[in-house]
Amino acid sequence: MKNKKYAELRQKWRGLIRQYEDRSEIVNYDEPTFPSYSCIGHMDASATWNKKVHWHKDVELMSILSGKMAYNINGSDIELKAGDTIFVNSKQLHFTKDIDNIYCQYIITVIHPRLLISSPEVECEYVLPVTSSQDFPYIIFRNGTKEAKSVAKILQELNANNGNQLEITRCFFELWHYIFESYSKNKSEADPLDQTNFHHIERLKNMIGFIKENFAHKISLQEIADTGLMSKSTCSNIFKKYTGHTPTDYLIRHRVDRAQELLLNTDETISRISAKCGFCSPCYMTEQFVRCLNLTPSEFRKRQAT
């Protein structure tokens, strides 16, 4: 049965990335006690979730229904077109982004691997080899293959049965059959993640987590770099490589994101929101809104209310 109070909270959290103590994302599941989230979504340049870097312990699957878009996983761009389905492994640094502002529609499912663990043997033999592998950050099922067609169909079934925990579990086991089969066939050909890149990604996660925890306060580039145990120049290079932004620009955009949440979900004044989100003044917040969204905070609030 749907939890009405939780559904209201989930709508409030829409677009907001919350995190655990290890700074991984807390996924807004469809039901609070069942680790699965599924919906039909879209991507274009105006989507608030465009280019939002995050990671979580859950695995993520997306099937493209129309148009095209891209996933950036650990700094690598993967273009996806209609009929393609991608599996993003647990704990991978990733974000979705538009391609040339082309409208794209997709089905997405984010689900925790613990649903598959019926016994220690199943966990050790079929789940952990995949989710703990650094060499398999993602799997692509390209349109035109039998596997892609089957996986896309299962995702549609899973989405259609949203709320039916038995059917969701059944669909996830079916999906895992194709995921594990692909892993088993290709593990010998996988390119191991370079240790330098691995350490850079882990430190970047810490720096992003630091920004998310402290964005309401004044933060210097040196403080961000110190969190990653690196120099300011290395910090800037890593941010640019894996997020497409400088550390300072990432911080500003995160503040804009949080300001959007407050504009949508509260009646607080722009001046108050500006202070809560770490902007030095309402005028500066307005300047950054226009730069990032081509809208002032007031225009954004009015547009979302209509």
C-alpha angles and dihedrals in degrees: 000000000000115000104228095197092049091047089056091049091047090054089050090051093049108134092005116117111209122185146211124234090272086056095245116138123272102224116222097233121201088241122026095229098040116069102224135104124182135166146141108256142169140223133208134132092279096055111117090220092056111125096355106153115216144136136206142180090246122088119241131214127187129183118195113228099179140351121012140273140161140246120211109206119181090337098313122112118223117189116215128195135186110302095025121117125194130199115205113199126228119287096009119147104238149149138180123233141179125253114224090333090289111162111245129186123199147162114239130190125184112188138164118243091225088084087072097053106101093150140001088256093056091047094050097040104038112013112036095047088063104035095044095047116111089192096064109056091153146356124214122208103198123213114263096040125107090235093054092051092049095046093047091051092051091050089053090050091048092052092046090053095049107154094026101105095188093054092044090053091047091050092048092054089051091050091048090056089064093040094051092043091054091046092051093049096047107031092098090056097046118121108233113236109256109251092230091055090045092054092044091053092048091050091045089055089056092049093048089048090051090053092049091050096046107028091115090065134059109279126187128208088242092057091050091049092047090056088057093044093237144104123276092250093051090046091053092047093050093048091050093048098048104028104025090235137089115248090254093049091046089053092049093048091049089053090050089051092053091046089054089055092053093045090053100041105033140044093226118138122259089244092056093045090050091056093045092053097050100255114146092226142355089251091057091048089052090050092053093045090055091047094049103032107015086236135097116236090254092051091048092052093047093047093051091048094057 
